[in-house]
Amino acid sequence: MGFMASTSSRTLRLLSLLQTHRYWVGAELADRLGVSLRTLRRDIDRLRDLGYPVRSDRGVGGGYQLTQGASLPPLVLDDEEAVALAVGLLAGSQASVAGIAETSVRALAKVTQVMPPRLRRRVEALSAATVSSSGRWDSPVTDPEQLLTVAQACRGDERITFDYTAADGAATRRRVEPGRLVSLGRRWYLVGYDLDRSDWRSFRLDRMANAVDTGIRYRPRDVPGGDAAAFVEAGIRRHHGVKVTAELAAPADAVRQVIGTWSDVVPLGDDRCRVEIDADSMEWAVIAVGTTGAQVLVASPPEFADQLRDWSHRLASVVG
């Protein structure tokens, strides 16, 4: 029984390594698993028997890679279920629920890597034909193909290049070692090491285009501070245009559920809190506070208080 459990665990570990989609030299892969090359070959054959399409190259320096196959290997799913799963994960990647978006992207990256071309074309067609309502305050939409390319590069520790348009409109071509993807609010960010600037940077994916996986592997670096999300948030605060504060007659937990993604919420008692917001504009900050539905007790700077009063008067004057 112990042997069976050990073999099954090793097979799952092997599959996990192959799903990075990189090419593994046989000796390196065997070393990662702590087995001989002969045992590795048996484990590879076991995966093939289960339906996983593993390509192998013999000889010195030969190795293995998981490739797209003629059929989707078990979950087990039929064609319709596989397409539905991919479309559902694609929709989930745009979700605002904490943790769901990033998890959906990781799962979608795994599914599409081994999806047969005929099924992947159906997913792409459904994605292209589907539109969602948008309003003035929606965030720019991230291209799902760019998102997948970056997610797979992060997972496989491979350099990417892409065109990037900065906030001031300047367009550049970047060479980056991707570290982590961060979902913040309704936007996606890549935290990576910019090779031309020799420093860490965060990039908004909706400003990226023509992302290409170069196939060049790198040794992962540690994100400054060890927290990719905190790195992105710090960058946003440095570059946003206004910083405002307001004291609200509402519990901190209730306010945090509404605007906690875009602000710091500090409890001042059971039914009172202070919010601190770094925003692109004063108008956006007014809308953020307004969505809480709470009474504003104090606001600063004075220009922010004036904006709140102006909006309040205009909304209260609506009749009929």
C-alpha positions in Angstrom: 0.0 0.0 0.0 2.9 2.4 0.9 4.5 1.7 -2.5 1.2 2.5 -4.3 0.7 5.7 -2.4 4.4 6.8 -3.1 4.0 6.0 -6.8 0.7 7.9 -7.1 2.1 11.0 -5.2 5.2 11.0 -7.4 3.1 10.8 -10.6 1.0 13.8 -9.5 4.2 15.7 -8.7 5.5 14.8 -12.2 2.3 16.0 -13.8 2.5 19.3 -11.9 6.0 19.9 -13.1 5.1 19.1 -16.7 2.1 21.4 -16.6 4.5 24.4 -16.3 4.7 23.8 -20.1 8.5 24.1 -20.1 10.8 21.6 -21.7 12.5 19.5 -18.9 15.8 17.8 -19.5 15.4 14.2 -18.3 18.3 14.3 -15.8 16.9 17.5 -14.2 13.4 16.2 -14.0 14.6 12.9 -12.4 16.6 14.9 -9.9 13.6 17.1 -8.9 11.6 13.9 -8.3 14.4 12.1 -6.5 14.3 9.0 -8.8 16.4 7.3 -11.4 16.1 7.9 -15.1 14.6 4.4 -15.5 11.9 5.2 -12.9 11.2 8.5 -14.6 10.6 6.8 -17.9 8.1 4.4 -16.3 6.3 7.3 -14.7 6.1 9.1 -18.1 4.7 5.9 -19.6 2.1 5.8 -16.8 1.0 9.4 -17.7 0.7 8.5 -21.3 -1.5 5.5 -20.4 -3.8 8.0 -18.6 -4.1 10.1 -21.8 -1.6 12.9 -21.1 0.4 13.8 -24.3 4.0 13.9 -23.2 6.6 14.5 -26.0 10.1 13.0 -25.4 13.5 13.5 -27.0 16.1 10.7 -26.7 19.9 11.0 -26.5 22.2 13.2 -24.5 20.3 16.2 -23.2 17.0 14.6 -24.1 13.9 15.4 -22.1 10.1 15.7 -21.9 7.4 18.3 -22.4 3.6 18.2 -22.0 2.0 19.1 -25.4 -1.4 19.7 -26.9 -3.1 16.4 -27.7 -5.7 15.0 -29.9 -8.1 14.9 -27.0 -8.4 16.5 -23.6 -6.8 14.2 -21.0 -9.0 13.2 -18.1 -10.7 15.1 -15.8 -12.9 13.3 -17.4 -14.8 15.9 -19.6 -16.6 15.7 -22.9 -16.1 18.5 -25.5 -19.1 20.5 -24.4 -18.0 20.3 -20.7 -14.5 21.3 -21.6 -15.6 24.4 -23.5 -18.0 25.3 -20.7 -15.3 25.0 -18.1 -12.9 27.2 -20.1 -15.5 29.9 -20.7 -16.5 29.8 -17.0 -12.9 30.2 -15.9 -12.5 33.1 -18.4 -15.5 34.8 -16.9 -14.2 34.1 -13.4 -10.9 35.8 -14.3 -12.8 39.1 -14.5 -14.6 38.6 -11.1 -14.3 41.0 -8.3 -14.7 38.3 -5.6 -11.5 38.1 -3.5 -9.3 35.2 -4.6 -11.6 34.0 -7.4 -10.0 35.9 -10.3 -6.4 34.8 -9.7 -7.4 31.2 -9.0 -9.5 31.2 -12.3 -6.5 32.4 -14.3 -4.2 29.7 -12.9 -6.8 27.0 -13.6 -7.5 28.4 -17.1 -3.8 28.4 -17.9 -3.6 24.7 -17.1 -6.7 23.7 -19.1 -5.8 25.6 -22.3 -2.2 24.2 -22.4 -3.5 20.7 -23.1 -6.7 21.6 -24.9 -6.9 20.4 -28.5 -6.8 23.2 -31.1 -10.4 22.5 -32.2 -11.7 23.1 -28.7 -9.5 26.1 -28.0 -10.8 27.7 -31.2 -14.4 27.3 -29.9 -13.4 28.9 -26.6 -11.8 31.9 -28.4 -14.8 32.3 -30.7 -17.2 32.3 -27.7 -15.0 34.9 -26.0 -14.9 37.1 -29.0 -18.6 36.9 -29.6 -19.5 37.7 -25.9 -19.9 41.3 -24.7 -20.8 42.7 -21.3 -22.4 45.9 -20.4 -20.0 48.7 -19.5 -20.4 52.1 -17.9 -18.4 55.2 -17.4 -16.7 53.9 -14.2 -15.8 50.5 -15.5 -12.1 49.6 -15.7 -10.4 49.0 -19.1 -10.8 45.4 -20.2 -7.8 43.0 -20.1 -7.2 40.9 -23.2 -7.7 37.3 -22.1 -5.0 36.1 -24.4 -2.5 38.5 -22.9 -3.6 37.3 -19.4 -3.0 33.7 -20.3 0.4 34.4 -21.9 1.6 36.2 -18.8 0.1 33.6 -16.4 1.9 30.8 -18.2 5.2 32.7 -18.2 4.9 33.3 -14.5 4.2 29.6 -13.9 7.1 28.5 -16.1 9.6 31.1 -15.0 10.2 32.3 -18.6 11.0 35.8 -19.9 8.4 37.7 -21.9 8.5 40.8 -24.1 5.5 43.1 -24.7 4.5 46.6 -25.9 3.6 48.9 -23.0 1.8 52.2 -23.0 2.4 54.3 -19.9 -0.1 56.6 -18.3 1.4 59.6 -20.2 1.0 57.8 -23.5 4.7 56.9 -24.0 5.0 53.5 -25.8 7.9 51.2 -25.2 8.9 47.6 -25.8 9.7 45.8 -22.5 11.8 42.7 -21.6 10.6 41.4 -18.3 11.1 38.4 -16.0 7.5 38.0 -14.7 7.1 37.3 -11.0 3.4 37.4 -10.0 0.0 38.4 -11.3 -2.1 40.6 -9.0 -5.8 41.2 -9.2 -6.6 44.5 -7.6 -10.1 46.0 -7.8 -11.2 45.2 -11.4 -7.7 45.5 -12.9 -4.8 43.0 -13.5 -1.2 43.9 -12.8 2.0 42.1 -13.5 4.9 42.4 -11.0 8.1 41.6 -12.7 11.8 42.5 -13.0 12.4 44.9 -15.9 15.7 43.8 -17.5 16.3 47.1 -19.3 15.8 49.2 -16.2 17.4 46.6 -13.8 14.6 47.1 -11.3 11.2 45.8 -10.3 8.1 47.3 -11.9 4.4 46.7 -12.0 2.5 46.8 -15.3 -1.2 47.1 -15.9 -2.3 44.3 -18.3 -4.9 46.5 -20.0 -1.9 48.7 -21.2 0.0 45.7 -22.5 0.0 44.3 -26.1 1.7 41.7 -28.2 3.0 39.8 -25.2 5.4 37.0 -26.3 6.9 34.2 -24.3 10.6 34.1 -25.4 11.3 30.6 -24.0 14.3 31.9 -22.1 14.2 30.6 -18.5 15.4 32.5 -15.5 16.0 32.0 -11.8 13.1 33.5 -9.8 13.9 36.6 -7.7 12.2 37.7 -4.5 9.6 40.5 -4.9 10.6 43.5 -2.9 9.0 43.2 0.5 7.9 39.7 -0.3 4.3 40.7 -1.1 3.4 41.4 -4.8 0.0 42.9 -3.9 1.6 45.3 -1.5 4.2 46.3 -4.1 1.4 47.1 -6.6 -0.6 49.1 -4.0 2.4 51.1 -3.0 3.1 52.0 -6.7 -0.5 53.1 -7.2 -0.4 55.4 -4.1 2.8 57.0 -5.4 1.3 57.8 -8.8 -2.3 58.7 -8.0 -3.3 62.3 -8.3 -5.2 63.0 -5.0 -5.3 61.8 -1.4 -8.4 62.4 0.6 -9.8 61.3 4.0 -13.3 61.2 5.4 -14.9 60.1 8.7 -18.1 58.2 8.1 -21.0 57.3 10.4 -20.8 53.6 9.7 -19.0 50.5 11.0 -15.5 49.9 9.6 -16.3 46.3 8.5 -19.4 47.4 6.5 -17.4 50.2 4.7 -14.4 47.9 4.1 -16.7 45.4 2.3 -17.7 48.2 -0.2 -14.5 50.2 -0.8 -11.8 48.3 1.1 -10.1 47.4 -2.2 -9.4 51.0 -3.0 -9.0 52.6 0.4 -7.6 52.2 4.0 -10.5 51.9 6.5 -9.7 52.6 10.2 -12.3 51.9 12.9 -13.0 54.9 15.2 -15.6 53.1 17.3 -18.5 50.6 16.8 -20.4 52.9 14.3 -17.7 55.2 13.0 -14.6 54.9 10.8 -12.1 56.9 8.8 -11.3 56.2 5.2 -8.2 57.2 3.3 -8.3 57.1 -0.4 -5.6 57.6 -3.1 -7.5 58.3 -6.3 -7.0 59.4 -9.9 -9.4 62.3 -9.4 -11.4 64.1 -6.7 -14.6 63.1 -8.6 -13.8 59.4 -8.3 -13.1 59.7 -4.6 -16.6 61.4 -4.2 -18.2 58.4 -6.0 -16.3 55.9 -3.8 -17.5 57.5 -0.6 -21.0 57.8 -2.0 -21.3 54.1 -2.7 -20.9 53.4 1.0 -24.3 55.0 1.7 -22.9 56.4 5.0 -23.2 59.9 6.4 -20.0 61.9 6.0 -19.1 63.6 9.3 -15.7 65.1 8.4 -13.8 65.4 5.1 -10.4 66.8 4.0 -8.9 68.5 2.2 -11.4 71.4 1.9 -11.7 70.8 -1.8 -12.9 67.3 -1.2 -15.5 68.6 1.3 -16.7 71.1 -1.2 -17.1 68.4 -3.9 -19.1 66.3 -1.5 -21.4 69.2 -0.7 -21.8 70.1 -4.4 -22.8 66.5 -5.3 -25.1 66.3 -2.3 -27.0 69.5 -3.3 -27.3 68.5 -6.9 -28.6 65.0 -6.1 -31.1 66.4 -3.5 -32.5 68.9 -6.0 -33.7 66.1 -8.3 -37.5 66.1 -8.4 -40.3 64.2 -10.3 
